[in-house]
């Protein structure tokens, strides 16, 4: 997908986008000299952590924008628009760690029987999107590792993230997509 250097660049870009926006309300432009890879449309999430706790996480699961542009937009949204948290303040930024996840295109996990999800989804490798009607929830591949979940816990929590019952993955009409991500974070 993308190189380590490109990933490090995206993390710095995300931090600069947030700091510039928090200081003077301006959205930075994508630098002219970005690599052609960073101009390709890819899904991206920016996760903010403070003292090891989640402080904001927003992203585009689908490849709808050029990657560098997507990172700028979701970085600002993670800092200012995550409904679970108050807006990040400029003073907080010294204590915030920025993480960028670059996502592969989500693929429908095809099964004849819901029990097959347990064999087709790999904890630590796959991220999940659960979809049923207007309900949709997403968890990044790193989440089940951080919480020490098995595959059933991962499915249940993705269902709940969608606002559905924890066992919705067993129901007819539920679609589950998997994707992979490359994760880059500040030291």
C-alpha positions in Angstrom: 0.0 0.0 0.0 2.1 2.9 1.2 5.7 3.3 2.3 6.9 3.9 5.9 8.1 7.4 4.8 4.7 8.2 3.3 3.1 7.0 6.5 5.3 9.2 8.6 4.6 12.1 6.3 0.8 11.5 6.8 1.1 11.5 10.6 3.0 14.9 10.5 0.4 16.2 8.0 -2.5 15.2 10.3 -0.8 16.9 13.3 -0.1 20.1 11.2 -3.7 20.1 9.9 -5.1 19.9 13.5 -2.8 22.5 15.0 -3.4 25.0 12.1 -7.1 24.5 12.3 -7.3 24.9 16.1 -5.0 28.0 16.1 -6.6 30.0 13.3 -9.6 28.0 11.8 -7.8 27.4 8.5 -7.7 24.1 6.6 -4.3 23.5 5.2 -3.7 22.6 1.6 -2.2 19.3 0.4 1.5 20.1 -0.2 2.4 20.3 -3.9 5.2 17.7 -3.6 3.2 14.8 -2.3 4.0 11.4 -3.9 1.6 10.1 -6.5 0.6 7.3 -4.1 -0.7 9.9 -1.6 -2.8 11.4 -4.5 -4.7 8.0 -4.9 -8.1 7.6 -3.4 -7.9 5.5 -0.2 -9.8 5.2 3.0 -8.2 6.7 6.1 -8.9 7.2 9.8 -7.2 9.5 12.2 -7.2 8.4 15.9 -6.2 10.8 18.7 -5.1 9.4 22.1 -4.3 11.3 25.2 -2.4 9.5 28.0 -3.4 6.2 26.3 -7.1 7.0 26.2 -9.1 7.6 23.0 -9.6 11.3 22.5 -11.1 11.2 19.0 -11.4 9.0 15.9 -13.0 9.8 12.6 -12.4 8.5 9.1 -13.5 7.7 5.6 -13.9 3.9 5.3 -14.3 4.0 1.6 -11.7 5.4 -0.9 -13.6 8.6 -1.7 -10.8 11.2 -1.7 -7.1 11.4 -2.5 -5.3 10.1 0.6 -3.4 13.2 1.7 -6.6 15.3 1.4 -8.6 12.7 3.3 -6.1 12.7 6.1 -6.3 16.5 6.5 -10.1 16.4 6.6 -10.4 13.4 9.0 -7.7 14.7 11.3 -9.5 18.0 11.8 -12.8 16.0 12.3 -11.2 13.7 14.8 -10.1 16.8 16.8 -13.2 18.9 16.5 -16.2 16.7 15.4 -16.1 13.4 17.2 -19.5 13.5 19.0 -18.2 11.3 21.9 -15.7 14.0 23.0 -15.5 17.8 23.5 -13.3 19.6 20.9 -9.6 19.2 21.4 -7.9 22.4 22.6 -4.7 23.9 21.3 -3.1 23.4 24.8 -4.0 19.7 24.7 -2.1 19.0 21.5 1.3 18.6 23.4 -0.3 15.5 25.2 -2.0 14.0 22.1 -0.6 11.2 20.1 -1.7 11.1 16.4 -2.3 7.8 14.6 -3.2 7.5 10.9 -4.7 4.3 9.5 -4.7 3.8 5.7 -7.4 1.4 4.7 -7.8 -1.1 1.9 -11.1 -1.1 0.0 -13.7 -2.9 2.1 -14.8 -6.3 0.7 -18.0 -8.1 1.5 -17.3 -11.3 3.5 -19.4 -13.9 1.7 -20.9 -16.7 3.7 -23.6 -19.3 3.3 -24.1 -19.6 7.1 -23.2 -16.9 9.7 -21.0 -19.4 11.6 -18.5 -19.1 8.6 -17.6 -15.6 9.7 -15.7 -17.2 12.6 -13.3 -18.8 10.0 -13.2 -16.0 7.5 -12.4 -13.0 9.7 -8.9 -12.8 11.3 -8.5 -10.8 14.5 -5.5 -8.5 14.3 -5.5 -8.5 10.5 -9.1 -7.5 9.5 -11.1 -4.4 10.4 -14.9 -4.8 10.2 -17.9 -2.9 8.9 -21.4 -4.3 9.9 -24.3 -3.0 7.9 -28.0 -3.6 8.2 -30.5 -1.2 6.6 -29.5 2.3 7.7 -27.3 1.0 10.5 -23.5 0.9 10.0 -20.6 0.4 12.4 -16.9 0.1 11.8 -14.0 -1.0 14.0 -10.4 -0.8 12.9 -8.2 -3.9 13.0 -6.2 -2.7 16.0 -9.3 -2.4 18.3 -9.8 -6.1 19.1 -6.1 -6.4 19.9 -6.2 -3.4 22.3 -9.3 -4.9 24.1 -8.1 -8.6 23.9 -11.2 -9.7 22.1 -11.8 -13.0 20.3 -13.6 -13.1 16.9 -17.1 -13.3 18.5 -16.3 -10.3 20.8 -15.1 -8.4 17.7 -18.3 -9.2 15.8 -20.5 -8.3 18.7 -18.8 -5.0 19.4 -18.9 -4.0 15.7 -22.7 -4.8 15.7 -23.1 -2.6 18.8 -21.1 0.2 17.2 -23.7 0.1 14.4 -26.4 0.5 17.0 -27.6 -3.1 16.6 -27.8 -6.0 19.0 -24.5 -7.8 19.8 -25.7 -10.9 18.0 -26.9 -9.2 14.8 -24.1 -10.8 12.8 -26.1 -14.1 13.1 -29.2 -12.5 11.4 -30.3 -12.6 7.8 -29.8 -9.3 5.9 -26.7 -8.3 7.8 -23.7 -7.5 5.6 -20.2 -7.7 7.0 -17.2 -6.2 5.2 -13.6 -6.7 6.0 -10.6 -4.5 5.3 -7.0 -4.2 6.3 -5.1 -1.2 7.3 -1.6 0.1 7.6 -1.1 2.0 10.9 1.3 4.9 11.4 1.7 6.7 14.7 3.8 9.2 16.5 6.6 8.0 18.7 
